[in-house]
Amino acid sequence: MAHWNSAVGAAQLARLLGSQHSVRQEGPGAARPHAAAADPAGTAGVRGGGIGAHPAPAARKLPAYRSLAEGLRMLVLEGRIPVATRLPAERELAAALSVSRTTVAAAFEALRSDGFLESRRGSGSWTTVPAGNPLPTRGLHPLPPENEGTVIDLGCAALPAQPVMNEAFGSALEALPPYAHTHGDYPAGLPVLREALAERYTALGVPTMPQQIMVTTGALGGVGALTRMLVPRGERIAVEHPSYANVLQLLRETGGRLVPVPMADDLAGWDLPAWHRTLRESAPRLAYVVADFHNPTGALAGTEQRRELVAAARASGTVLIADETMADLPLGPPGATGTPSTGSPGLEMPRPMAAFDPGGSAVITVGSVSKSIWAGMRIGWIRAAPEVIRGLTAARAYVDLGSPVLEQLAVAELLNGAGWEQAVTERRARARENRESLTAALRDHLPDWEFAVPHGGLTLWVRTGGLSGSRIAEVGERLGVRVPSGPRFGVDGAFEGFVRLPFTIAEPLAREAASRLAAAAELVRSGAPTPSDVPRSYVA
């Protein structure tokens, strides 16, 4: 009987290990921020004693076998190699890494001793986690309540609710009785909310009928519904690289073959020549993009970029899913004040993606209240052609039947009154203040970390000075600050030298978080032992 559920090949494992090694070899500023990791075979680090997430300065050079074991351990802890995955045979991995079989055998033995590997004659070796450790996942576990006083949680790019939401729920309760006399299942969403959303798009210059709107359980629920309906298992899906971590994992689990397309440098939006090549050569069935303050980089795609990408997608027969979750959060350049409803000082918002395909056949828009109002409401929506909406509604009978009625009524109250604009105006002001606090704290405590300040959204994409973002995330949580590492937002181990930091905390907490990250970075740089008295949950 097999003790493993999946297997990883020697070449793939070498690429994953090589992405960790390249971070240390390149150092800060030596590589393009959005380039894939170098040294795909991962051989240089083993020959030099440096594969894995531990940096190995001259004063503390790890033995080759231990460095390899550390790299494999980090891949397991992050979930990039799932638990119960069969590893390649020692001889195969040694050949892929250009090291001796003795080095690989010693690394496997060290992992067995630490509880990260089990072996059985005739069955091979497979990954495990030591007893008492939580299973690693691709997503972030909610922070346990008992840890809230000791751990600064930067894992989620969302802000707390605002007082205006209480008023919206009060009005929603008053409007609830007629709906309470029905069965309460509205697969396409409440008519009053569909109408309000259609009017909102029309006001933005994208004429929309209620029949083009379906209310979903958050934007993620919308992306999942679209993927299940439009993409058979094994079909190609183009994604920005990096991209939103939870959507990447969703697309993997629905059977999509991800085709990464690099972002342009310096928050310049999309690399359109790369998109043209991908659409022409791979002909993906679907593409997922975040044009408005991209998660995680914060980039804003311009109007002409949007027009060109929509035209290219239509020519290749690719359907674009445009995620507008961050669209209500223009902040302007650093130092800007005030937030007009149409944008921010010094920032003119481009036209929505749907403006270049108003019928909704080539561009399907996904939106949500998670960033604008509150993630806990779990209300999102899809804007598409009426026939797409009908197909999604019919399929929903076998998924979740519909979204909560009371929350839909509350969102409708916000959209139909002054509450929505009041809420997003307050949200922008808080996010702008938090952005200034976080960037100032990072410059003071971590001057070798590199980032460009986005003009909107909630996320900062940070290059970690040539250190492993995965190691910083692991050590940081033990020191009381929780951040997601770069590989969560990439494909096949890319972005090891990055972390994502959201603008969700203000002074003095931002300064304390930066101080703890600086301490974590120093421990990673020195290779010193890390304290273990803070409860931890692994971040993939």
C-alpha positions as CSV (number, residue, x, y, z in Angstrom):
1,M,0.0,0.0,0.0
2,A,1.4,3.4,-1.0
3,H,2.2,5.9,1.7
4,W,2.3,8.9,-0.6
5,N,-0.4,10.7,-2.7
6,S,1.7,12.4,-5.3
7,A,5.3,12.5,-6.7
8,V,7.8,15.2,-7.7
9,G,10.3,14.6,-10.4
10,A,14.1,15.2,-10.0
11,A,14.2,18.1,-12.5
12,Q,11.2,19.9,-10.9
13,L,12.7,19.5,-7.5
14,A,16.0,20.9,-8.7
15,R,14.2,23.9,-10.1
16,L,12.5,24.6,-6.8
17,L,15.7,24.3,-4.9
18,G,17.5,26.5,-7.4
19,S,15.0,29.3,-6.9
20,Q,16.0,29.5,-3.2
21,H,19.7,29.4,-4.1
22,S,19.5,32.2,-6.7
23,V,18.2,34.7,-4.1
24,R,21.4,34.4,-2.0
25,Q,23.8,34.4,-5.0
26,E,22.3,37.4,-6.7
27,G,21.9,39.7,-3.7
28,P,19.8,42.9,-3.7
29,G,19.4,44.8,-7.0
30,A,21.2,42.2,-9.1
31,A,18.1,40.8,-10.8
32,R,15.0,42.2,-12.4
33,P,12.2,42.4,-9.8
34,H,9.8,40.2,-11.7
35,A,12.3,37.8,-13.3
36,A,12.1,34.1,-12.6
37,A,14.7,32.5,-10.4
38,A,18.0,31.7,-12.0
39,D,20.0,28.5,-11.9
40,P,17.0,26.2,-12.7
41,A,19.0,23.1,-12.1
42,G,19.9,24.2,-8.6
43,T,23.4,22.8,-8.9
44,A,25.6,25.7,-7.9
45,G,24.3,25.9,-4.3
46,V,25.0,22.2,-3.6
47,R,28.5,22.3,-5.0
48,G,29.1,25.4,-2.9
49,G,27.3,24.2,0.1
50,G,24.4,26.7,-0.3
51,I,21.2,25.1,-1.6
52,G,18.2,25.7,0.6
53,A,16.7,28.6,2.5
54,H,19.6,29.2,4.9
55,P,22.1,31.8,3.7
56,A,25.6,30.6,4.1
57,P,28.0,33.5,4.7
58,A,31.7,32.9,4.7
59,A,31.7,32.8,8.5
60,R,29.1,30.0,8.6
61,K,29.1,27.8,5.5
62,L,26.7,24.9,5.8
63,P,27.8,21.4,4.8
64,A,26.3,20.5,1.4
65,Y,24.0,17.8,2.8
66,R,22.7,20.0,5.5
67,S,22.1,22.9,3.0
68,L,20.2,20.5,0.8
69,A,18.1,19.2,3.7
70,E,17.3,22.8,4.7
71,G,16.1,23.6,1.2
72,L,13.8,20.5,1.1
73,R,12.5,21.3,4.6
74,M,11.5,24.8,3.6
75,L,9.7,23.5,0.5
76,V,7.7,21.2,2.7
77,L,6.9,23.9,5.3
78,E,5.6,26.3,2.6
79,G,3.5,23.7,0.9
80,R,5.3,23.9,-2.4
81,I,6.0,20.2,-1.9
82,P,2.8,18.8,-0.4
83,V,3.0,16.4,2.6
84,A,2.9,12.8,1.4
85,T,4.8,13.5,-1.8
86,R,7.2,10.9,-3.0
87,L,10.6,12.3,-3.6
88,P,12.8,11.1,-6.5
89,A,15.3,8.3,-5.9
90,E,18.7,9.4,-4.4
91,R,20.5,8.6,-7.6
92,E,18.1,10.6,-9.8
93,L,18.2,13.6,-7.5
94,A,22.0,13.5,-7.3
95,A,22.2,13.5,-11.1
96,A,19.8,16.4,-11.4
97,L,21.8,18.5,-8.8
98,S,25.2,17.4,-10.0
99,V,26.2,16.2,-6.6
100,S,27.3,12.9,-5.1
101,R,24.7,10.3,-4.1
102,T,26.3,10.4,-0.6
103,T,25.3,14.1,-0.3
104,V,21.6,13.3,-1.1
105,A,21.6,10.2,1.1
106,A,22.9,12.3,4.0
107,A,20.3,15.0,3.4
108,F,17.5,12.4,3.4
109,E,18.8,10.9,6.6
110,A,18.9,14.4,8.2
111,L,15.3,15.0,7.2
112,R,14.2,11.6,8.5
113,S,15.9,12.5,11.9
114,D,14.0,15.8,11.9
115,G,10.7,14.2,11.1
116,F,10.3,15.6,7.6
117,L,10.8,12.4,5.7
118,E,9.7,8.8,5.9
119,S,11.1,5.9,3.9
120,R,10.3,2.2,3.4
121,R,12.1,-0.3,1.3
122,G,10.3,-0.8,-2.0
123,S,8.1,2.3,-1.5
124,G,10.7,5.1,-1.6
125,S,10.8,8.2,0.5
126,W,7.9,10.7,1.1
127,T,7.5,14.0,2.8
128,T,6.0,14.3,6.3
129,V,5.8,16.9,9.1
130,P,7.0,16.3,12.7
131,A,4.4,15.4,15.2
132,G,2.8,18.5,16.8
133,N,3.4,20.7,13.8
134,P,0.5,22.0,11.7
135,L,0.2,20.8,8.2
136,P,1.4,23.4,5.7
137,T,-1.1,24.8,3.2
138,R,-1.1,27.1,0.3
139,G,-3.4,29.6,2.1
140,L,-3.1,31.5,5.3
141,H,-4.7,30.0,8.4
142,P,-6.7,32.6,10.5
143,L,-4.5,33.8,13.3
144,P,-5.6,32.0,16.5
145,P,-7.3,34.5,18.9
146,E,-4.8,33.7,21.7
147,N,-2.0,35.0,19.3
148,E,-3.6,38.3,18.5
149,G,-1.8,40.1,21.3
150,T,1.6,38.8,20.5
151,V,1.7,38.4,16.6
152,I,1.4,41.3,14.2
153,D,-0.7,39.8,11.4
154,L,0.3,41.1,7.9
155,G,-1.0,38.0,6.1
156,C,-4.3,39.5,4.9
157,A,-4.6,42.6,2.7
158,A,-7.9,43.8,4.2
159,L,-8.9,46.5,6.7
160,P,-11.4,46.3,9.6
161,A,-15.0,47.3,9.1
162,Q,-16.2,50.9,9.4
163,P,-19.1,52.4,11.4
164,V,-21.2,53.1,8.2
165,M,-21.6,49.3,7.9
166,N,-23.6,49.2,11.1
167,E,-26.1,51.6,9.6
168,A,-26.3,49.6,6.4
169,F,-27.1,46.4,8.3
170,G,-29.8,48.3,10.3
171,S,-31.5,49.3,7.1
172,A,-31.0,45.8,5.7
173,L,-32.9,44.3,8.8
174,E,-35.8,46.7,8.1
175,A,-35.9,45.5,4.5
176,L,-35.6,41.8,5.4
177,P,-39.2,40.7,6.3
178,P,-40.5,40.3,2.7
179,Y,-37.5,38.1,1.8
180,A,-37.9,36.1,5.0
181,H,-41.3,34.9,3.7
182,T,-39.5,33.2,0.7
183,H,-37.2,30.2,0.6
184,G,-34.2,32.7,0.6
185,D,-32.3,31.1,-2.3
186,Y,-31.4,33.6,-5.1
187,P,-28.8,31.9,-7.3
188,A,-28.3,35.0,-9.4
189,G,-28.5,37.3,-6.4
190,L,-31.2,39.6,-5.1
191,P,-32.8,41.7,-7.9
192,V,-32.3,44.9,-5.8
193,L,-28.5,44.3,-5.6
194,R,-28.2,43.2,-9.2
195,E,-29.9,46.5,-10.3
196,A,-27.7,48.6,-8.1
197,L,-24.5,47.0,-9.4
198,A,-25.7,47.4,-13.0
199,E,-26.4,51.1,-12.4
200,R,-22.9,51.4,-10.9
201,Y,-21.2,50.0,-14.0
202,T,-23.4,52.2,-16.2
203,A,-22.3,55.3,-14.3
204,L,-18.7,54.3,-14.9
205,G,-19.3,54.3,-18.6
206,V,-20.0,50.6,-19.1
207,P,-23.8,50.2,-19.9
208,T,-25.0,47.2,-18.0
209,M,-28.3,45.4,-17.5
210,P,-29.2,43.5,-14.3
211,Q,-29.2,40.3,-16.4
212,Q,-25.4,40.7,-16.8
213,I,-24.8,40.6,-13.1
214,M,-24.6,37.6,-10.7
215,V,-23.9,38.0,-7.0
216,T,-21.3,35.6,-5.6
217,T,-19.7,34.6,-2.3
218,G,-16.8,37.0,-2.6
219,A,-14.7,37.5,-5.7
220,L,-12.9,34.2,-5.1
221,G,-16.3,32.5,-5.4
222,G,-16.8,34.2,-8.7
223,V,-13.5,33.2,-10.1
224,G,-14.1,29.6,-9.0
225,A,-17.5,29.5,-10.6
226,L,-16.1,30.8,-13.9
227,T,-13.2,28.4,-13.9
228,R,-15.4,25.4,-13.3
229,M,-17.7,26.4,-16.2
230,L,-15.3,27.7,-18.8
231,V,-12.1,25.6,-18.4
232,P,-11.9,21.8,-18.7
233,R,-9.2,20.1,-16.6
234,G,-5.8,20.3,-18.2
235,E,-6.5,23.5,-20.2
236,R,-4.1,26.4,-20.1
237,I,-4.8,29.5,-18.0
238,A,-2.6,32.6,-18.4
239,V,-1.8,34.5,-15.2
240,E,0.2,37.5,-14.3
241,H,3.5,36.7,-12.6
242,P,3.4,37.3,-9.7
243,S,-0.4,37.1,-9.1
244,Y,-2.9,36.8,-6.3
245,A,-1.9,33.7,-4.2
246,N,-5.4,32.4,-3.4
247,V,-6.5,32.5,-7.1
248,L,-3.3,30.7,-8.2
249,Q,-4.1,27.9,-5.8
250,L,-7.8,27.8,-6.8
251,L,-6.8,27.5,-10.5
252,R,-4.4,24.7,-9.7
253,E,-7.0,22.8,-7.7
254,T,-9.5,23.1,-10.5
255,G,-7.1,21.4,-12.9
256,G,-5.8,24.4,-14.8
257,R,-2.3,24.5,-16.4
258,L,-0.9,27.8,-15.3
259,V,1.0,29.8,-17.9
260,P,2.9,32.7,-16.1
261,V,3.3,36.0,-17.9
262,P,5.8,38.5,-16.3
263,M,4.7,41.9,-15.1
264,A,6.5,45.0,-16.3
265,D,9.1,46.6,-14.1
266,D,8.6,49.6,-11.8
267,L,4.8,49.3,-11.5
268,A,4.4,49.9,-15.2
269,G,1.5,47.5,-15.6
270,W,1.6,44.6,-18.0
271,D,4.5,43.4,-20.2
272,L,2.4,43.5,-23.4
273,P,5.0,41.9,-25.7
274,A,5.1,38.9,-23.3
275,W,1.3,38.8,-23.3
276,H,1.2,38.8,-27.1
277,R,3.6,35.9,-27.2
278,T,1.7,33.9,-24.7
279,L,-1.7,34.4,-26.3
280,R,-0.2,33.6,-29.7
281,E,1.8,30.6,-28.8
282,S,-0.1,29.0,-25.9
283,A,-3.7,30.0,-26.8
284,P,-4.9,29.8,-23.2
285,R,-8.6,29.2,-22.7
286,L,-8.7,31.7,-19.9
287,A,-6.6,34.5,-18.5
288,Y,-6.8,36.1,-15.0
289,V,-5.6,39.7,-14.6
290,V,-5.8,42.4,-11.9
291,A,-5.6,45.7,-13.8
292,D,-6.4,48.0,-10.9
293,F,-3.6,48.1,-8.3
294,H,-2.5,44.6,-8.9
295,N,-2.1,42.2,-6.0
296,P,0.7,41.8,-4.9
297,T,2.7,44.5,-6.8
298,G,0.2,47.4,-6.7
299,A,0.7,48.1,-10.4
300,L,-2.0,50.0,-12.4
301,A,-2.5,49.1,-16.0
302,G,-3.2,52.1,-18.2
303,T,-6.1,52.6,-20.6
304,E,-4.2,51.8,-23.8
305,Q,-2.7,48.7,-22.1
306,R,-6.2,47.5,-21.3
307,R,-7.4,48.2,-24.8
308,E,-4.5,46.3,-26.4
309,L,-4.8,43.3,-24.1
310,V,-8.5,43.0,-24.7
311,A,-8.0,43.1,-28.5
312,A,-5.2,40.5,-28.3
313,A,-7.3,38.2,-26.1
314,R,-10.3,38.5,-28.5
315,A,-8.0,37.6,-31.4
316,S,-6.7,34.5,-29.7
317,G,-10.1,33.3,-28.4
318,T,-9.0,33.8,-24.7
319,V,-11.6,35.0,-22.1
320,L,-10.2,37.5,-19.7
321,I,-11.3,37.5,-16.1
322,A,-10.6,41.1,-14.8
323,D,-10.5,41.2,-11.0
324,E,-11.6,44.7,-9.9
325,T,-11.4,44.0,-6.1
326,M,-8.9,46.9,-5.6
327,A,-10.5,49.3,-8.0
328,D,-12.1,51.5,-5.3
329,L,-8.7,52.2,-3.7
330,P,-6.8,54.9,-5.7
331,L,-4.6,56.7,-3.2
332,G,-2.4,58.9,-5.4
333,P,1.3,59.3,-5.2
334,P,3.1,59.5,-1.8
335,G,2.2,62.8,-0.1
336,A,-1.2,63.2,-1.9
337,T,-4.1,64.3,0.2
338,G,-7.9,64.2,-0.3
339,T,-9.8,61.5,-2.2
340,P,-12.3,62.6,-4.8
341,S,-14.8,59.9,-5.8
342,T,-13.2,59.6,-9.2
343,G,-9.7,59.0,-8.0
344,S,-6.9,60.8,-6.1
345,P,-4.8,63.9,-6.6
346,G,-2.2,63.2,-9.2
347,L,-3.9,60.0,-10.4
348,E,-6.4,59.6,-13.2
349,M,-8.1,56.2,-13.1
350,P,-8.2,54.3,-16.5
351,R,-11.4,53.1,-18.0
352,P,-12.7,49.7,-16.7
353,M,-11.6,46.6,-18.7
354,A,-15.2,46.0,-19.6
355,A,-15.4,49.3,-21.4
356,F,-13.5,47.7,-24.3
357,D,-15.9,44.7,-24.4
358,P,-19.3,46.0,-23.1
359,G,-21.1,42.9,-24.2
360,G,-19.1,40.8,-21.8
361,S,-18.2,38.0,-24.1
362,A,-14.4,38.5,-24.1
363,V,-14.0,40.3,-20.7
364,I,-15.7,39.0,-17.6
365,T,-15.4,41.3,-14.6
366,V,-15.2,40.1,-11.0
367,G,-15.7,42.5,-8.1
368,S,-16.1,42.4,-4.3
369,V,-16.8,44.5,-1.2
370,S,-13.9,42.9,0.6
371,K,-11.4,45.7,0.2
372,S,-13.9,48.6,-0.2
373,I,-16.1,47.8,2.7
374,W,-15.3,44.6,4.7
375,A,-14.0,41.2,3.8
376,G,-16.3,39.6,6.4
377,M,-19.4,40.4,4.3
378,R,-18.3,37.8,1.7
379,I,-20.3,39.5,-1.1
380,G,-18.9,39.7,-4.6
381,W,-20.2,39.7,-8.2
382,I,-19.6,38.8,-11.8
383,R,-20.4,41.0,-14.8
384,A,-20.6,39.1,-18.0
385,A,-22.8,38.4,-21.1
386,P,-26.3,37.3,-20.2
387,E,-25.8,33.8,-21.5
388,V,-22.8,33.4,-19.3
389,I,-24.7,34.6,-16.3
390,R,-27.5,32.1,-17.1
391,G,-25.1,29.2,-17.3
392,L,-23.4,30.2,-14.0
393,T,-26.8,30.5,-12.3
394,A,-27.9,27.1,-13.4
395,A,-24.6,25.5,-12.2
396,R,-24.9,27.2,-8.8
397,A,-27.7,24.8,-7.9
398,Y,-25.0,22.2,-7.3
399,V,-22.6,24.4,-5.4
400,D,-23.9,26.9,-2.8
401,L,-27.4,28.0,-4.1
402,G,-26.7,31.6,-3.4
403,S,-25.2,34.3,-1.2
404,P,-26.5,35.5,2.2
405,V,-29.6,37.6,1.9
406,L,-29.0,40.0,4.7
407,E,-25.5,40.9,3.5
408,Q,-26.8,41.4,0.0
409,L,-29.4,43.9,1.3
410,A,-26.7,45.7,3.3
411,V,-24.6,46.1,0.2
412,A,-27.6,47.3,-1.8
413,E,-28.3,49.9,0.9
414,L,-24.7,51.2,0.7
415,L,-24.8,51.4,-3.2
416,N,-28.2,53.1,-3.3
417,G,-27.4,55.7,-0.7
418,A,-24.4,57.8,0.3
419,G,-22.9,55.0,2.4
420,W,-20.7,53.5,-0.3
421,E,-18.9,56.7,-1.2
422,Q,-18.6,57.6,2.5
423,A,-17.1,54.2,3.2
424,V,-14.5,54.1,0.4
425,T,-13.5,57.7,1.1
426,E,-12.7,56.8,4.7
427,R,-11.0,53.6,3.5
428,R,-8.7,55.5,1.1
429,A,-7.7,57.9,3.8
430,R,-6.8,55.1,6.2
431,A,-4.9,53.2,3.6
432,R,-3.0,56.2,2.5
433,E,-1.9,56.9,6.1
434,N,-0.9,53.3,6.6
435,R,1.1,53.3,3.4
436,E,3.1,56.3,4.5
437,S,3.7,54.7,8.0
438,L,4.8,51.3,6.6
439,T,7.1,52.7,3.9
440,A,8.8,55.1,6.3
441,A,9.3,52.3,8.9
442,L,10.8,49.9,6.3
443,R,13.2,52.6,5.1
444,D,14.4,53.2,8.6
445,H,14.7,49.6,9.8
446,L,15.5,47.8,6.5
447,P,17.2,50.2,4.1
448,D,18.5,47.4,1.9
449,W,15.0,46.2,1.1
450,E,13.7,47.4,-2.2
451,F,10.2,48.4,-3.2
452,A,8.3,50.9,-5.4
453,V,5.4,52.7,-3.7
454,P,2.1,51.9,-5.6
455,H,-0.5,54.7,-6.1
456,G,-3.4,52.6,-4.8
457,G,-4.5,49.3,-3.5
458,L,-3.4,47.7,-0.2
459,T,-0.1,45.9,-1.0
460,L,3.6,46.5,-1.1
461,W,5.8,44.0,-3.0
462,V,9.2,44.0,-1.3
463,R,12.5,42.6,-2.4
464,T,14.3,41.3,0.7
465,G,17.9,42.3,0.2
466,G,19.1,39.0,-1.2
467,L,17.6,36.9,1.6
468,S,15.0,34.1,1.3
469,G,11.5,35.5,1.8
470,S,10.4,32.0,2.9
471,R,13.0,32.0,5.7
472,I,12.1,35.5,6.8
473,A,8.4,34.5,6.9
474,E,9.2,31.5,9.1
475,V,11.5,33.3,11.4
476,G,9.3,36.4,11.5
477,E,6.4,34.5,12.8
478,R,8.5,33.1,15.6
479,L,9.4,36.8,16.4
480,G,5.8,37.9,16.3
481,V,5.2,39.2,12.8
482,R,3.4,37.3,10.2
483,V,4.0,37.9,6.5
484,P,3.4,35.8,3.3
485,S,6.6,35.0,1.3
486,G,7.0,35.6,-2.4
487,P,6.7,32.1,-3.7
488,R,3.0,32.0,-2.6
489,F,2.4,34.5,-5.5
490,G,4.5,32.7,-8.1
491,V,4.6,29.5,-10.2
492,D,7.2,26.8,-9.7
493,G,9.2,28.5,-6.9
494,A,9.6,32.0,-8.3
495,F,10.0,35.1,-6.2
496,E,11.9,33.5,-3.3
497,G,13.5,36.9,-2.6
498,F,10.3,38.7,-2.0
499,V,7.6,39.2,0.7
500,R,4.2,41.0,0.4
501,L,3.4,43.6,3.0
502,P,-0.1,45.1,3.2
503,F,-1.0,48.7,4.3
504,T,-3.3,47.4,7.1
505,I,-1.5,48.7,10.2
506,A,-0.7,52.3,11.3
507,E,1.9,53.8,13.6
508,P,3.3,52.7,16.0
509,L,2.4,49.1,15.0
510,A,4.0,49.5,11.5
511,R,7.3,50.5,13.1
512,E,7.2,47.6,15.5
513,A,6.4,45.2,12.6
514,A,9.4,46.6,10.6
515,S,11.6,46.2,13.7
516,R,10.6,42.6,14.1
517,L,11.2,41.9,10.4
518,A,14.6,43.5,10.7
519,A,15.4,41.1,13.5
520,A,14.2,38.2,11.5
521,A,16.3,39.3,8.5
522,E,19.4,39.5,10.7
523,L,18.8,36.0,12.0
524,V,18.3,34.6,8.5
525,R,21.4,36.4,7.3
526,S,23.6,35.1,10.2
527,G,22.1,31.6,10.2
528,A,21.7,31.9,14.0
529,P,19.1,29.7,15.9
530,T,15.7,31.3,16.2
531,P,13.5,31.5,19.3
532,S,10.6,29.2,19.4
533,D,8.5,30.5,22.3
534,V,5.9,32.2,20.0
535,P,3.2,29.9,18.7
536,R,3.5,29.6,15.0
537,S,1.5,28.5,12.0
538,Y,3.3,28.0,8.7
539,V,2.8,30.5,5.9
540,A,3.1,29.1,2.4
